Amino acid sequence: MKCPACGRTLQQIKAGNITVDVCKGGCGGIWFDQFELEKVGGPHEAEGESLLDIQRDESILVDYAGRRMCPKCDGIVMMRHFFSVEKQVQVDECPSCAGCWLDYGKLGKIRSRFASEQEREKATDEYFSEVFDKRLTEMAAESKGISKIARVFRFFSLSYYLRGK
């Protein structure tokens, strides 16, 4: 497979019970097949330690803004998105095979975000609370206003006066 960032040939490296493709001696990026990133992305995942310091050539210039082609699927452009709700690390993901490309240093950033799974869950809860609580409160207030209007209109309904018929 060819590196989607610099075009060099990717080399396979064993990390625990998974094998990933890395741009060793090139840009230092890592290709994860579907579900592999989750196995090394947490700080408690010992397998990921060996992937934090991939040998790279610092003279290689990488266009971080450019679109990337999936190294596994022929002719498929990967989608760039944020790895988490904090929007700190961008990854390129293939819409066909669901593999992920991480540029050099991004795995370390992902692994250092939270010391434990509980911390990650707490941060996610806080984020969603910040984003949605205000809107949910507004919606509840709107629904109370709508129900008041609906109660007024019940007097205009004939069935209100002809109960049981």
C-alpha positions in Angstrom: 0.0 0.0 0.0 1.1 3.6 -0.7 1.1 6.3 1.9 -1.8 8.7 1.3 0.2 11.6 2.7 3.6 11.3 1.0 3.3 8.4 -1.5 5.9 6.1 0.0 5.3 2.4 0.5 3.7 1.6 3.9 5.4 -1.1 6.1 3.5 -3.4 8.4 4.2 -3.3 12.1 2.8 -5.5 14.8 1.2 -3.7 17.8 0.0 -6.3 20.3 -2.6 -8.4 18.5 -3.1 -6.1 15.5 -0.9 -5.3 12.5 -1.0 -1.7 11.2 0.6 -0.1 8.2 3.0 2.8 8.9 5.0 5.2 6.8 8.3 4.3 8.4 11.1 6.6 7.2 8.6 8.7 5.4 6.0 11.1 6.9 5.5 8.8 10.0 1.7 8.4 9.5 -0.3 5.3 10.4 -3.0 3.4 8.6 -5.6 1.6 10.8 -8.0 -0.9 9.4 -11.6 -0.8 10.6 -11.8 -1.1 14.5 -8.0 -1.2 14.9 -7.7 2.4 16.2 -10.0 1.7 19.1 -7.7 -1.1 20.2 -4.7 1.3 20.6 -6.3 4.7 21.1 -6.7 4.7 24.9 -3.9 5.5 27.3 -4.5 2.2 29.0 -3.9 0.2 25.8 -0.3 -1.0 26.1 -0.3 -2.1 22.4 -0.4 1.5 21.3 2.9 2.5 23.0 5.0 1.0 20.2 3.2 3.3 17.6 3.9 6.6 19.3 7.4 7.1 17.9 7.4 6.0 14.3 10.7 6.8 12.6 10.2 9.6 10.0 12.0 11.9 7.7 11.5 15.4 8.8 12.5 16.8 5.4 9.3 15.4 3.8 6.7 18.1 3.4 3.1 16.9 3.9 0.1 18.9 2.6 -2.1 18.5 5.7 -5.0 20.4 4.0 -5.1 18.2 0.9 -7.6 15.5 0.2 -6.3 12.0 0.7 -7.0 8.8 -1.2 -7.6 5.6 0.7 -4.4 3.4 0.5 -6.6 0.2 0.6 -9.5 1.1 -1.7 -8.8 2.1 -5.3 -10.0 5.6 -6.2 -11.8 6.4 -2.9 -11.3 9.8 -1.4 -11.2 9.7 2.4 -13.4 12.0 4.6 -11.7 14.2 7.1 -13.4 14.6 10.5 -12.6 15.2 14.1 -11.9 12.1 16.2 -13.8 13.4 19.2 -16.3 16.0 20.3 -13.6 18.3 21.6 -12.4 18.8 18.0 -8.7 18.6 18.8 -7.6 15.8 16.4 -8.5 15.3 12.8 -8.4 11.9 11.1 -9.0 10.8 7.5 -11.5 8.0 7.3 -12.4 5.9 4.2 -16.2 5.8 3.6 -15.8 2.4 1.9 -13.6 0.3 4.2 -13.8 2.5 7.4 -10.1 2.5 7.8 -8.4 5.6 9.4 -5.3 7.5 8.5 -3.5 9.4 11.3 -0.7 11.8 10.5 2.4 11.7 12.6 1.8 12.6 16.3 -2.0 12.4 16.2 -2.1 9.0 17.9 -0.2 10.5 20.9 -2.7 13.3 21.0 -5.6 10.9 21.0 -4.0 8.7 23.7 -3.2 11.7 26.0 -6.7 13.2 26.0 -8.0 11.2 28.9 -6.4 9.2 31.6 -9.3 6.8 31.9 -12.6 5.8 30.3 -14.5 7.5 33.1 -12.7 10.8 32.3 -13.7 10.4 28.6 -17.3 9.7 29.5 -17.4 12.7 31.8 -16.0 15.0 29.2 -18.6 13.7 26.6 -21.4 14.2 29.0 -20.3 17.8 29.8 -20.0 18.6 26.1 -23.5 17.3 25.2 -24.9 19.1 28.3 -23.3 22.4 27.1 -24.6 21.9 23.6 -28.1 20.7 24.2 -29.3 21.7 27.7 -30.1 25.3 26.7 -32.0 24.2 23.6 -33.9 21.5 25.5 -35.0 24.1 28.1 -36.2 26.4 25.3 -38.1 23.5 23.7 -39.8 22.7 27.0 -40.8 26.3 27.4 -42.2 26.4 23.9 -44.2 23.2 24.4 -45.8 24.6 27.6 -46.9 27.7 25.6 -48.3 25.5 22.8 -50.3 23.3 25.3 -51.8 26.5 26.8 -52.9 27.6 23.3 -54.3 24.1 22.6 -56.4 24.2 25.9 -57.9 27.6 24.7 -58.9 26.1 21.4 -60.7 23.1 23.0 -63.7 25.5 23.7 -64.1 25.9 19.9 -64.4 22.2 19.4 -68.0 20.8 19.2 -66.9 17.6 20.8 -66.0 19.6 24.0 -69.7 20.4 24.4 -71.1 17.0 23.3 -69.3 14.7 25.7 -70.2 11.1 25.6 -72.0 11.4 22.3 
